[in-house]
């Protein structure tokens, strides 16, 4: 186990720091990393299993589950717990983390107009995006359920397809939709082409901060990406509603609309909450869309993009760490609620 661990660690460092050893080929490095990673994991757990099985019977049986869980917990501690502790530590330090400055970073961040604007935008995203995503997810799931088997598969595949696109890729696609061209040039942006076709003047949509229009247009992208995810989960929940319950409601004289709101919705409430919370957590961390389209200009700044700007543009690691800690504190109650909700759902089954 020690030899395998040593070999995998050193091979990983070699891939990162000495690419010349591998002809500077990213393809070769990727293939070797795959072989080393998978092979190393196989041999590590093979030797671990051999070691545990070689112990006396009672000790071996008692130690076996912990032996296989320990590497996973160690990896979680290394990749998640340690960086979290270090980030909290750096949030009390100066810009280059060479001396502690107490709560100065938090006072600076919380007192800045830029941070308050980012908070306002995040709240706006939180109010609109999860609700709209769940709404369209429910509507599409219900409508798709009414189609033929083939029609349902095709429609769901098309709507789910954006989930396969990265946030950066989706932002680039929609950048073409919102593209601005002067009135004396041909319209290349789809939205401006439609707007000019109905007699309007070309608009710089992503610079229009009136009523936070540019932020709303960016929210459209996230809804477009996530509505397929919501549809799949909600469609499964709707199909799980007992047919006997629906038939009993019809016999009692309930209309299809009444059945939907009084029978179907209450029985898929748990799934709706799960989808809603998942999108809420995603919205709290939204970064890519804002970074690609506006980089926080024109009143579109959000917390995650502000962190990126403070760390890499302003070289203020202390303030950047403070922003991340504030975001962590904002996400934690939502995560706790999600875990408790999931446990209640499991007990209900």
DRENDRENVO-937169 format. One line per field, with one value per residue (C-alpha): x, y, z; residue number from 1. Coordinates in steps of 0.5 Angstrom, whole numbers, m for minus. Each point is the difference from the previous one (the first is absolute). Layout:
<rs>
x: (X / ...)
y: (Y / ...)
z: (Z / ...)
seq: (NUM / ...)
</rs>
This chain:
<rs>
x: (0 / 6 / 3 / m6 / m2 / 7 / 0 / m7 / 2 / 7 / m3 / m5 / 5 / 4 / m6 / m1 / 7 / 4 / m4 / 6 / 1 / m6 / 1 / m4 / m6 / m6 / m4 / 6 / 0 / m8 / 1 / 6 / m4 / m6 / 4 / 4 / m6 / m5 / 6 / 2 / m6 / m1 / 6 / 0 / m7 / 3 / 5 / m4 / m5 / 6 / 3 / m7 / m2 / 7 / m2 / m3 / m7 / m4 / 5 / m1 / m7 / m1 / 5 / m2 / m5 / 4 / 6 / m4 / m3 / 6 / 4 / m7 / 0 / 7 / m1 / m6 / 4 / 6 / m5 / m5 / 1 / 7 / m1 / m6 / 4 / 5 / m5 / m3 / 7 / 2 / m6 / 3 / 7 / 2 / 1 / 5 / m1 / 6 / m3 / m7 / m4 / m6 / m7 / 3 / m2 / m7 / m1 / 3 / m4 / m7 / 1 / 1 / m5 / 2 / m1 / m7 / m2 / 3 / m5 / m6 / 2 / 0 / m6 / m4 / 3 / m2 / m7 / m1 / 4 / m2 / m7 / 0 / 4 / m5 / m6 / 2 / 3 / m7 / m4 / 5 / 0 / m8 / m1 / 6 / m4 / m6 / 4 / 1 / 6 / 4 / m2 / 1 / 7 / 2 / m3 / 4 / 6 / 0 / m2 / 6 / 5 / 2 / 3 / 5 / 3 / 5 / m2 / 5 / m2 / m7 / 2 / 4 / m6 / m5 / 5 / m1 / m8 / 1 / 5 / 0 / 1 / m1 / m6 / 4 / 2 / m3 / m3 / 4 / m3 / m6 / m4 / 2 / m2 / m7 / 0 / 2 / m5 / m6 / 2 / 5 / 7 / 6 / 1 / 7 / m4 / 5 / 2 / m7 / m1 / m7 / m4 / 6 / m2 / 7 / 0 / m7 / 3 / 6 / m5 / m4 / 7 / 0 / m8 / 2 / 5 / m3 / m7 / 1 / 3 / m6 / m5 / 4 / m1 / m7 / m2 / 2 / m4 / m6 / 0 / 1 / m7 / m5 / m5 / m5 / 0 / m1 / m6 / m3 / 1 / m3 / m6 / m1 / m1 / 6 / 3 / 7 / 2 / m3 / 4 / 6 / 0 / m3 / 2 / 7 / 3 / m1 / 3 / 6 / 2 / 6 / 3 / m2 / 4 / 6 / 0 / m1 / 6 / 4 / m1 / 1 / 7 / 2 / m2 / 3 / 7 / m2 / 6 / 2 / m6 / 1 / 8 / m1 / m5 / 1 / 5 / m4 / 0 / m7 / m3 / 1 / 5 / m1 / 3 / 4 / 3 / 2 / 4 / 3 / 2 / 2 / 5 / 3 / m1 / 1 / 5 / m4 / 0 / m3 / m6 / m1 / 0 / m5 / m5 / 1 / m1 / m6 / m3 / 1 / m4 / m5 / 0 / 0 / m7 / m3 / 5 / m3 / m7 / 1 / 4 / m6 / m5 / 3 / 0 / m7 / m2 / 4 / m4 / m6 / 1)
y: (0 / 5 / m2 / 1 / 7 / 2 / m2 / 4 / 6 / 1 / m2 / 5 / 6 / m2 / 1 / 7 / 2 / m4 / 0 / 0 / m8 / m1 / 3 / 6 / m4 / 1 / m6 / m4 / 3 / m1 / m7 / m2 / 4 / m4 / m7 / 3 / 2 / m6 / m5 / 3 / 0 / m7 / m3 / 5 / m3 / m7 / 0 / 3 / m5 / m5 / 3 / 0 / m7 / m2 / 2 / m4 / m2 / 5 / 6 / m1 / 0 / 6 / 4 / m2 / 5 / 6 / m2 / 1 / 7 / 3 / 1 / 4 / 4 / 2 / 2 / 4 / 3 / 2 / 3 / 3 / 1 / 2 / 6 / 2 / 1 / 3 / 5 / 2 / 1 / 4 / 5 / 3 / 1 / 6 / 0 / m5 / m4 / 2 / 3 / 0 / 6 / m2 / 1 / 6 / m4 / m2 / 8 / 2 / m5 / 1 / 8 / 0 / 2 / m5 / m6 / 3 / 0 / m7 / m2 / 3 / m3 / m7 / 1 / 2 / m6 / m4 / 2 / m1 / m6 / m5 / 1 / 1 / m6 / m4 / 3 / m2 / m7 / m1 / 2 / m3 / m7 / 0 / 2 / m5 / m6 / 1 / m1 / m7 / m4 / 2 / 7 / 0 / m2 / 4 / 7 / m2 / m1 / 6 / 4 / m4 / 2 / 6 / m3 / m3 / 7 / 3 / 7 / 3 / m3 / 2 / 7 / 0 / m2 / 5 / 6 / m1 / 0 / 7 / 3 / 7 / 3 / 7 / 2 / 1 / m7 / m7 / m3 / m6 / m1 / m3 / 4 / 6 / m3 / m1 / 7 / 3 / m4 / 3 / 7 / 1 / 3 / m5 / 0 / m2 / m5 / m2 / 7 / 2 / 0 / 3 / m4 / m5 / m2 / m2 / m5 / m2 / m2 / m4 / m4 / m2 / m4 / m4 / m1 / m3 / m5 / m2 / m1 / m7 / m2 / 2 / m3 / m7 / 0 / 2 / m4 / m6 / 2 / 2 / m7 / m3 / 3 / m6 / m1 / m2 / 7 / 3 / m4 / 1 / 7 / 0 / m4 / 5 / 5 / 4 / 3 / m1 / 7 / m2 / m7 / 4 / 5 / m4 / m8 / 1 / 6 / m2 / m7 / 2 / 6 / m4 / 0 / 7 / 3 / m5 / 4 / 6 / 0 / m3 / 6 / 5 / m3 / 0 / 8 / 2 / m3 / 3 / 3 / m3 / 4 / 7 / m1 / m2 / 5 / 7 / m2 / 4 / 6 / 4 / m2 / m7 / m2 / m6 / m3 / m6 / 5 / 5 / m5 / m2 / 8 / 1 / m6 / 0 / 7 / 4 / m5 / 1 / m7 / 2 / 3 / m5 / m5 / 4 / 0 / m8 / 0 / 4 / m4 / m7 / 3 / 2 / m7 / m4 / 1 / m2 / m7 / m1 / 0 / m4 / m5 / 0 / 0 / m6 / m4 / 1 / m2 / m6 / m2 / 1 / m5)
z: (0 / 2 / m7 / m4 / 4 / m1 / m8 / m1 / 3 / m3 / m7 / 1 / 2 / m6 / m5 / 3 / 1 / m6 / m6 / m4 / 2 / m3 / m7 / 3 / m3 / 4 / m3 / 2 / 7 / 0 / m2 / 5 / 6 / m1 / 0 / 6 / 4 / m2 / 1 / 6 / 3 / m1 / 2 / 7 / 2 / m3 / 5 / 5 / 0 / 0 / 7 / 3 / m2 / 3 / 7 / 5 / m1 / 5 / m1 / m8 / 0 / 5 / m4 / m7 / m1 / 3 / m4 / m7 / 3 / 3 / m7 / m3 / 7 / m1 / m7 / 2 / 6 / m5 / m5 / 3 / 8 / 0 / m6 / 4 / 7 / m4 / m4 / 7 / 3 / m6 / 1 / 6 / m4 / m4 / m8 / 0 / 6 / 4 / 6 / 3 / 0 / 4 / m3 / m4 / m6 / 2 / 1 / m6 / m4 / 3 / 0 / m8 / m4 / m5 / 5 / 1 / m7 / m1 / 6 / m3 / m7 / 4 / 3 / m6 / m3 / 6 / m1 / m7 / m3 / 5 / m1 / m7 / m1 / 4 / m3 / m7 / 2 / 3 / m6 / m5 / 4 / 0 / m8 / m2 / 4 / m4 / m7 / m3 / 3 / m6 / 0 / 8 / m1 / m6 / 3 / 7 / m4 / m3 / 6 / 4 / m5 / 3 / 6 / m4 / m2 / 5 / 3 / m4 / m6 / 1 / 2 / m7 / m3 / 3 / m1 / m8 / 2 / 4 / m5 / m2 / m7 / m2 / m4 / m6 / 0 / m1 / 7 / 2 / 7 / 0 / 5 / m3 / m7 / 3 / 3 / m6 / m4 / 4 / m1 / 6 / 0 / 2 / 7 / 4 / 4 / 5 / 2 / 1 / 8 / 0 / 4 / 0 / m7 / m1 / 6 / m2 / m7 / 3 / 5 / m6 / m2 / 7 / m1 / m7 / 3 / 6 / m2 / m3 / 6 / 4 / m5 / 0 / 8 / 0 / m6 / 4 / 6 / m4 / m3 / 7 / 2 / 1 / m5 / 5 / 3 / m7 / m2 / 7 / m1 / m7 / 3 / 5 / m5 / 0 / m6 / m3 / 3 / 7 / 0 / m2 / 5 / 6 / m2 / m4 / 3 / 7 / m1 / m4 / 5 / 3 / m7 / m2 / 7 / m2 / m7 / 3 / 5 / m5 / m5 / 6 / 2 / m7 / m1 / 7 / m4 / m7 / m3 / m7 / m4 / 4 / m2 / m7 / m2 / 4 / 6 / 5 / m4 / m1 / 7 / m1 / 5 / 4 / 6 / m3 / m6 / 5 / 4 / m7 / m1 / 7 / 0 / m7 / m3 / 7 / 3 / 7 / 2 / 7 / m3 / m5 / 6 / 4 / m6 / 0 / 7 / 0 / m6 / 4 / 6 / m5 / m3 / 6 / 3 / m7 / 0 / 7 / m2 / m6 / 4 / 5 / m6 / m3 / 7 / 1 / m7 / 1 / 6 / m3 / m5)
seq: (1 / 2 / 3 / 4 / 5 / 6 / 7 / 8 / 9 / 10 / 11 / 12 / 13 / 14 / 15 / 16 / 17 / 18 / 19 / 20 / 21 / 22 / 23 / 24 / 25 / 26 / 27 / 28 / 29 / 30 / 31 / 32 / 33 / 34 / 35 / 36 / 37 / 38 / 39 / 40 / 41 / 42 / 43 / 44 / 45 / 46 / 47 / 48 / 49 / 50 / 51 / 52 / 53 / 54 / 55 / 56 / 57 / 58 / 59 / 60 / 61 / 62 / 63 / 64 / 65 / 66 / 67 / 68 / 69 / 70 / 71 / 72 / 73 / 74 / 75 / 76 / 77 / 78 / 79 / 80 / 81 / 82 / 83 / 84 / 85 / 86 / 87 / 88 / 89 / 90 / 91 / 92 / 93 / 94 / 95 / 96 / 97 / 98 / 99 / 100 / 101 / 102 / 103 / 104 / 105 / 106 / 107 / 108 / 109 / 110 / 111 / 112 / 113 / 114 / 115 / 116 / 117 / 118 / 119 / 120 / 121 / 122 / 123 / 124 / 125 / 126 / 127 / 128 / 129 / 130 / 131 / 132 / 133 / 134 / 135 / 136 / 137 / 138 / 139 / 140 / 141 / 142 / 143 / 144 / 145 / 146 / 147 / 148 / 149 / 150 / 151 / 152 / 153 / 154 / 155 / 156 / 157 / 158 / 159 / 160 / 161 / 162 / 163 / 164 / 165 / 166 / 167 / 168 / 169 / 170 / 171 / 172 / 173 / 174 / 175 / 176 / 177 / 178 / 179 / 180 / 181 / 182 / 183 / 184 / 185 / 186 / 187 / 188 / 189 / 190 / 191 / 192 / 193 / 194 / 195 / 196 / 197 / 198 / 199 / 200 / 201 / 202 / 203 / 204 / 205 / 206 / 207 / 208 / 209 / 210 / 211 / 212 / 213 / 214 / 215 / 216 / 217 / 218 / 219 / 220 / 221 / 222 / 223 / 224 / 225 / 226 / 227 / 228 / 229 / 230 / 231 / 232 / 233 / 234 / 235 / 236 / 237 / 238 / 239 / 240 / 241 / 242 / 243 / 244 / 245 / 246 / 247 / 248 / 249 / 250 / 251 / 252 / 253 / 254 / 255 / 256 / 257 / 258 / 259 / 260 / 261 / 262 / 263 / 264 / 265 / 266 / 267 / 268 / 269 / 270 / 271 / 272 / 273 / 274 / 275 / 276 / 277 / 278 / 279 / 280 / 281 / 282 / 283 / 284 / 285 / 286 / 287 / 288 / 289 / 290 / 291 / 292 / 293 / 294 / 295 / 296 / 297 / 298 / 299 / 300 / 301 / 302 / 303 / 304 / 305 / 306 / 307 / 308 / 309 / 310 / 311 / 312 / 313 / 314 / 315 / 316 / 317 / 318 / 319 / 320 / 321 / 322 / 323 / 324 / 325 / 326 / 327 / 328 / 329 / 330 / 331 / 332 / 333 / 334 / 335 / 336 / 337 / 338 / 339 / 340 / 341 / 342 / 343 / 344 / 345 / 346 / 347 / 348 / 349)
</rs>
